[in-house]
Amino acid sequence: MTRAESRRDDEAGRPEPLEQLVRRIGGDALRSGDTVHLYLDVSGSVESLLGPLYASVRGVAPLIWRDVHLFSTDVVNVPIRDLAKRACQTTGGTSIVAVARHIRQHGVRHAVIVTDGEVGCVGARDRETLGETILGVALTSERQTDGDLARLARHVVVLRGLEIGRGPVSWRRRGRGGPTR
């Protein structure tokens, strides 16, 4: 059920697609030329989900900034068209500090963070930065819907069907090549 179906727009955590989340966060900004910046968690804990996550990001490409901001403990900007071509640059861990710093340094006003929600401690300065940002969070599972990051967001969604072997798209590991369909 989506928030629209429940007729309760203020209810956080209701599942809705990534596109709808980006449109909600962008609002009038999408028409005025301001853009939504998308931060994609590429840490070790989401490695097995990167194929479907990349596909989801490519699906919202017309609605977001030209670069996707891949993050683990640092932020790396990658053009959307290069998501499938490049090897994922990651430090393995996860820290929301890098995302908050990037938002501050670049004056980002609208942001969507796609993550499993395990992003480390949110300090006071980063909490303030994220709180001042029109922020949406797309979680890869329901485990962190009550976490610190989700509480800072205006809208939270759970991207259903991304868990390995579950949902409408089933992914399984084959050898060393990573997830395959």
C-alpha positions in Angstrom: 0.0 0.0 0.0 1.3 3.4 -0.8 0.7 6.6 1.1 -1.6 7.8 -1.7 -3.7 4.6 -1.3 -3.8 5.1 2.5 -4.7 8.8 2.0 -2.1 9.6 4.7 0.7 11.6 3.2 2.4 12.2 6.5 2.9 8.6 7.3 6.6 7.7 7.1 7.8 4.3 6.0 5.0 3.4 3.6 6.4 1.6 0.6 6.5 3.5 -2.7 8.7 3.3 -5.7 12.0 5.2 -6.0 10.6 7.4 -8.8 7.7 8.5 -6.6 10.1 9.3 -3.8 12.3 11.4 -6.1 9.3 13.2 -7.4 8.1 13.9 -3.8 11.5 15.2 -2.7 12.0 17.3 -5.9 8.5 18.7 -5.8 8.4 22.1 -7.6 12.2 22.0 -7.8 11.9 19.5 -10.7 10.0 22.1 -12.7 12.2 25.1 -11.6 15.5 23.5 -12.7 16.7 22.7 -9.2 17.6 19.0 -9.0 17.5 16.1 -6.7 20.9 14.6 -5.8 20.9 10.8 -5.4 23.3 9.2 -2.9 23.7 5.5 -3.4 25.2 3.3 -0.7 27.9 1.0 -2.2 29.3 -0.4 1.0 30.0 -4.1 1.6 26.6 -4.7 3.2 24.7 -3.8 0.0 27.2 -5.3 -2.5 24.9 -8.1 -3.5 22.1 -5.6 -4.3 24.1 -3.3 -6.6 22.8 -4.7 -9.9 19.1 -4.1 -9.1 20.0 -0.8 -7.4 21.9 0.5 -10.4 18.9 -0.5 -12.6 16.5 1.5 -10.2 18.8 4.5 -10.4 18.9 4.4 -14.2 15.1 4.4 -14.1 15.0 7.8 -12.4 17.9 9.3 -14.4 15.7 12.1 -16.0 14.6 13.3 -12.5 18.0 13.5 -10.8 21.4 15.3 -11.0 23.6 14.0 -13.9 25.9 12.3 -11.4 25.0 9.7 -8.9 26.9 10.1 -5.6 28.2 6.7 -4.6 29.1 6.5 -0.9 30.7 4.2 1.6 33.1 6.2 3.9 33.7 8.7 1.0 31.6 10.1 -1.8 32.5 9.4 -5.5 30.5 11.1 -8.3 29.7 8.9 -11.2 27.7 9.9 -14.3 24.5 7.8 -14.5 25.5 6.5 -17.9 28.7 5.0 -16.4 27.0 3.1 -13.6 27.1 -0.2 -15.4 30.5 0.3 -17.0 32.6 1.2 -13.9 33.8 -1.0 -11.2 32.2 0.2 -8.0 34.6 2.4 -6.0 34.1 1.7 -2.3 36.0 1.6 0.9 33.8 -1.1 2.2 32.5 0.6 5.3 29.6 3.0 5.6 29.4 6.5 7.1 26.7 9.2 6.6 29.4 11.8 7.6 30.7 11.7 4.0 27.2 12.3 2.6 26.4 15.2 5.0 29.8 16.8 4.2 29.1 16.5 0.4 25.7 18.1 0.9 27.2 21.0 2.9 30.1 21.6 0.5 27.9 21.6 -2.6 24.8 23.3 -1.2 22.5 20.4 -2.0 18.9 21.3 -1.1 17.1 18.1 -2.3 18.5 14.7 -1.7 17.5 11.0 -1.8 19.7 8.5 0.0 19.4 4.8 -1.1 20.9 2.6 1.6 20.3 -0.4 3.9 20.2 2.2 6.7 23.3 1.0 8.4 25.2 4.3 8.0 27.0 4.8 11.3 26.5 7.4 13.9 24.8 10.7 13.0 26.6 13.5 14.8 25.1 16.8 15.7 26.5 18.8 12.8 25.5 16.1 10.3 22.1 15.8 11.9 21.6 19.5 11.4 22.8 19.3 7.7 20.5 16.4 6.9 17.6 18.1 8.8 17.9 21.2 6.8 17.9 19.2 3.5 14.7 18.1 1.8 15.6 14.5 2.4 14.1 11.2 1.2 15.5 7.8 2.2 14.9 4.6 0.2 15.8 1.6 2.3 16.7 -1.8 0.9 14.9 -3.6 3.7 12.6 -2.8 6.6 15.3 -3.3 9.3 16.1 0.4 9.7 12.8 2.1 9.2 13.1 3.4 12.8 16.8 4.3 12.5 18.4 7.7 12.9 18.6 8.4 9.2 14.9 7.5 8.6 13.9 9.8 11.4 15.7 12.7 9.7 13.9 12.2 6.4 10.7 13.8 5.2 9.8 10.7 3.3 10.9 7.1 3.8 10.3 4.1 1.5 11.3 0.5 1.5 12.4 -0.8 -1.9 10.7 -4.2 -1.9 12.0 -7.2 -3.7 15.7 -6.4 -3.5 16.6 -9.1 -0.9 18.6 -11.9 -2.4 16.2 -14.7 -3.4 13.0 -12.8 -2.4 10.4 -10.6 -4.0 9.5 -10.2 -7.7 13.2 -10.1 -8.8 15.2 -13.0 -7.5 19.0 -12.7 -7.4 21.4 -15.5 -6.5 25.1 -15.7 -6.4 26.9 -17.6 -9.1 30.6 -18.2 -8.7 32.7 -15.1 -8.3 30.8 -13.0 -10.8 28.3 -11.6 -8.2 24.6 -11.6 -8.5 23.0 -12.9 -11.6 19.4 -13.2 -12.6 
